């Protein structure tokens, strides 16, 4: 059989249904589903029930939901799904920092088991031993991956885990009587925006340090900002540039010497499993995103899930409840002496925890290490290929290797042709790809961040490279085709002028009708 | 050993040795190890992680998880009267079909072009929820009700530049705790008493506690105890006279028959969408909504994504986009409003599909169904000697039963019920000292008349 070769999908066209907004499908009298009536005996006993609602709490008009038959509702949603480019459909490496890897179908099937989906959080512990075992076993696994001593899976996401870290930092200093004084969190510009934003929610002043010419923050900049006001350091490593900060252990030492705590943002851990750990880098706590490195599907933006780990020094501050095992029984422990308390409803995002657990179990220690090795191999392969494309560079290269992703720049191309990153992101859609720019601020001009993960074959990586190459070729020879893009996607150039105009923006259909139709 | 070396994992295509070699050659290194040269040896982990033995075949993996999960006993196999923020409502087949679609399930953060459907369906979710709430703005969902309430309160703090919130004392203690953690030390939280006979808010206590530093009053309707608060208008008025916001947490499923908060003076409504077509998942499948008027001042305080509708370069084509993106932490890090990241979008799409299926009649009929059944359940349970309805006010879906008269603790009663395959109401004895021997019962459409009769019979036997 002949070997598969890369081929750019120049004849691609995404599904386009020109679908209505659901309210436009309203046909009075149609029904999507029937709600059963209560038994006649119940009706006899209690009447219609309506009179028990206090007069001033009765809704006078039914909610103005559309009335649409079932098949039409289904079709509507299926059409919208086809107009969405899931990771299952594309070579989803253009959303760097987000680790768009394969989410195995078997893990979804496992999560759909009614034994997982039909359990209530307030059931007797005896009836949820399986669920508790999942969480307990996950803790054991994450202790190995990170080297830290205790984990909670209560965070709802990565950003939420940062909030939990910030809450722990605050509590720790409060307990030491330094809570008022230690009110600064230090982070870096190439750490995720939430490292700054979620810490600020807990009332911390944020100090952001910027990178030096090599793309890394140097230790001197850190020394300049630490003081007896330092509450902690929240830092991603590798940062969003994909460069590993080799001095990270010195960073944590500087912060510890100043009396602060160190929180490792391990959102970018896909290249580090079994390679290097939180503990050896000297951190007091860390978090992982179960929907990134650990493969739970992204769901159009959630459900997400986070895992937060701490050293034994901080374990008595973790959110409650923790999951414990006594003999062969699992139980919830609310007796955590200095706990920050609850941070979300119930115990964490269980379907996400379950899928991540299934993913880890399908790989084991050696498999996880292979994940990281191949993710890094793929990334450095792309680095080689993408920097060979005219107009594309990888700032801060300096001969450095990259871990799992690279923040590239189309600045040269922009200066030479007027075509920049945003134009390319629209054009890439014409070949069945997605490409994202980067988080703000654009420290790297005309940025784009590519993270190949371990999931895509070399042929697929080559196909994506061919897409970027095509865009570059067009920028230098036929920029108009890029300026008019996308041509083969679901819709054409969007009118962004309304999005920041309070008189015109419409966040719901009823607002649209009020502002644009029945003015 | 050599066999092991050639093992290619199905999820890792480039672990195939020839491909790997070709790529290494292209990069110009001999070994993958060289790619990790920036990680100092002192930080390298040279041992093998002690993880459970992997289940490499899908078949073994599936069997393992079936065994493991079989240790759970579900609300399908038993009769459940549990609620308290996570609800066993019926999930229409279409909801599972939609959120199982690979496109929605595996998409993330595409542009409004290739991910048109993601924007479209979430815009519709916002729009359908807006009809339930009778408000013009709804966010792309956040994590859960707790987060929605916490953020609503912080929004009020920023809007009023004030730092205290008055919170109803009958909010679930877990939620109260999490709100407290989220708003401190920037804001302070104070409880407002309720009348422990009617369950309604104690307005005198509210008037006593309101002061010029109060940014908002937060209460829930129906409350954690299922009580329908009929003083919403007065509470909102007290808030407004003080220059504070009225924030109301509500169960959207109740709004087929109950007035939405917007109609009794609320400035912000919030709550959870889990009941709208989403399975319980041990409390892990939640989604928080935040809703308000179409008022720039309030909208600019949202941390959440807000998807809006617009046109495109082609006549007749709908386009969608982020509204006022510059508010967010994606745009301005710590200077954005709180923070934003991955939350619960898939559940938003699902809840949208649920509301589209139900339509106005479905929501009204469902609420009447739940109302009638809970009245029936109250009647049957309180006919048992030693079981009393704890509060005198009207209830929706949930109610508190006081077992003091039985001389038995809820814990004992629930243990005996469990032995008969019944998950009794949540024990409130630990959460509220005033509610010793009380349990929170929840009746959804999935609880049948036979289930209720069986509960009453079993209670009769136990107490």
Interface residues (C-beta under 8 A of the other chain):
Chain A: X14 X18 X19 X21 X22 X23 X30 X31 X32 X33 X34 X35 X36 X37 X38 X39 X41 X42 X43 X45 X46 X47 X48 X49 X50 X52 X53 X54 X56 X57 X58 X59 X60 X62 X63 X64 X65 X66 X67 X68 X70 X73 X74 X76 X77 X78 X79 X80 X81 X82 X83 X84 X85 X86 X87 X88 X89 X90 X92 X95 X98 X100 X101 X102 X103 X104 X106 X108 X109 X110 X112 X113 X114 X115 X116 X117 X118 X119 X120 X121 X122 X123 X124 X126 X127 X128 X129 X130 X131 X133 X134 X137 X141 X144 X145 X147 X156 X157 X158 X159 X160 X162 X163 X167 X170 X179 X192 X193 X194 X196 X197 X198 X199 X200 X201 X202 X203 X206 X208 X243 X244 X246 X248 X249 X273 X274 X275 X276 X277 X280 X281 X289 X291 X297 X298 X299 X300 X301 X302 X303 X304 X340 X341 X342 X343 X344 X345 X346 X347 X348 X349 X350 X351 X352 X353 X358 X360 X361 X362 X363 X364 X365 X366 X367 X368 X369 X370 X371 X373 X374 X376 X377 X378 X380 X381 X383 X384 X385 X400 X401 X403 X425 X426 X429 X433 X434 X436 X439 X440 X441 X454 X455 X456 X457 X458 X486 X489 X490 X491 X492 X493 X494 X495 X496 X498 X499 X500 X502 X505 X506 X507 X508 X509 X510 X511 X512 X514
Chain B: X9 X11 X12 X13 X14 X15 X19 X20 X22 X23 X24 X26 X27 X28 X29 X32 X34 X35 X36 X37 X38 X39 X40 X42 X43 X44 X45 X48 X49 X50 X51 X52 X53 X54 X55 X56 X58 X61 X62 X64 X65 X66 X68 X69 X70 X71 X72 X73 X74 X75 X76 X78 X80 X82 X84 X85 X86 X88 X92 X94 X96 X97 X98 X99 X100 X101 X102 X103 X104 X105 X106 X107 X108 X109 X110 X111 X112 X113 X114 X115 X116 X117 X118 X120 X121 X122 X123 X124 X126 X127 X128 X130 X131 X132 X134 X136 X137 X138 X140 X141 X143 X144 X145 X146 X147 X154 X174 X175 X177 X178 X180 X181 X182 X184 X185 X186 X228 X229 X230 X232 X233 X255 X256 X257 X258 X259 X260 X263 X264 X272 X279 X280 X281 X282 X283 X284 X285 X286 X294 X296 X299 X305 X306 X307 X308 X309 X310 X311 X312 X313 X314 X316 X317 X318 X319 X320 X321 X322 X323 X324 X325 X326 X329 X330 X331 X332 X333 X334 X336 X338 X339 X340 X341 X342 X343 X344 X345 X346 X347 X349 X352 X353 X355 X356 X357 X358 X359 X360 X361 X362 X363 X364 X365 X366 X368 X369 X371 X372 X373 X375 X376 X379 X394 X395 X396 X414 X415 X418 X423 X426 X445 X449
